[in-house]
Amino acid sequence: MRLNRLLASVAVLAMTVSAATAQTPPVPPQSTDPVEVEIDQGVLRPMQIAVVNFNGENGADLGGVIRADLRRSGYFEPLDPAGFVETGLTLANAPNFPQWTSIGAQAVLYGAVTRRPDGRNDFGFRLYDPYRQCQLASYQFTATPEQWRRIGHKIADLIYQRMTGESGLFDSRVVFVSESGTQLNRLSRLAISDQDGFNPVYLTQGDEVIMSPRFSLNDPNEITYVALGRDYSRIYLFNLSTGRRESLGEFDGQVLAPRFSNDGSKMAFSIIRGGNTDVYVMDLSSRQLRRLTTDPGIDTSPSFSPDNSQIVFTSDRSGSARLYTMRADGTGQRPISRGGGIYTAPNWSPRGDLIAFTKQGGGRFSTGVMNTDGSGERILSSSYFEEGPSWAPNGRYIMFARQSPGGDTRLWTVDLSGRVVSQAGYAGRGTDPAWSPLLDEQPANLGGGGPDGCPT
């Protein structure tokens, strides 16, 4: 969305938002269609992996979750279980390796779900290299039976970690704005789901216009967002575990684009005041507010670097919207974007090496990345309309909102190569996604040793 269009819409929405609607619209159904991943520009063939349906409770569904996660990553091509030759694998035995190499499997994953006396389940798995005939990894999780889907994401993370050397991204959630209704009677609700779109929960009722939801990278249970009512705009803190909602206070002007510092101690956001828009930062413990920019232009969308020493933001002080960086105290402000077009929605990578952004030019909108000094700009995705890039917890994928001409806005993902582009799993209309950090730390030792362990 154009920066000036965004700010104009904030002013209009704050005046025209209606009171609570008579009823909440139905929850969009979750897609049961196969995951479609677009891989273009000629890439090396993804690794063919055989994911055998687990033995035990929800074992087939568990295998399906793992296959879907790995397929969306673009690094893996899960084989069709209907073509598997060997059956009856158990955790007590290694696979019959020639039967897996005969169908081209470069890795074999299998496991079992076992009920414990306390009512919980053990979810164990093994991962083998059938060509080298050795074990790559093994692990066991213990959880309630209802948590089988999340365990599937955690297993997919461990496979991704073992085979790529990068940390995973699947055991995470996404908070976003769910949209429904018509153009003239649009309803927006704060929503959260698993990263694959399953288990959506709606956190607001639609009586406010919701904008800019963001996770605290220090606490995946803490989010912030802007709510616009009939005569107010407020920044809220919302704790997902307790359901507690807290306003940051009343401000002289309209607020927008809040984002936590990476240690969770501060909040940067913009205030529209007297026809001017500037970046402010608030200490969340003392609630002291400090103004960081004073230029007579539009300064907005601040995002902290991982070490909290710098902030990237958008400003039109030079005549068109560009990306700028400054120290966390507001000093050292300088432009970094170098290309033509309008730059908005900057987001610093959790790895600290890149800044993602939305760019408008040539009648199209694009999602891109650049180095933190503005060099090395690369466009990853381009379409009729897209905006709001958010980083996956491992800094290797970006989620954003995309709209086709005359169509609805949906959530999409792209990898850093720009070659793997796919629609996210949420079946409804969604905008302004924010990806959570991993919900738990990943195990450091996957237990791939032993007599049949693969050599390092």
Helices and strands as residue ranges (DSSP letters): H 3-16, E 37-39, E 47-51, H 59-73, E 76-78, G 81-83, H 97-101, E 107-115, E 121-129, E 134-143, G 145-147, H 148-164, E 173-181, E 186-194, E 201-202, E 209-216, E 219-228, E 233-239, E 245-247, E 254-260, E 266-273, E 276-283, E 289-291, E 299-304, E 310-315, E 322-327, E 334-335, E 342-348, E 354-361, E 364-371, E 378-383, E 385-391, E 397-403, E 409-415, E 420-423, E 429-435
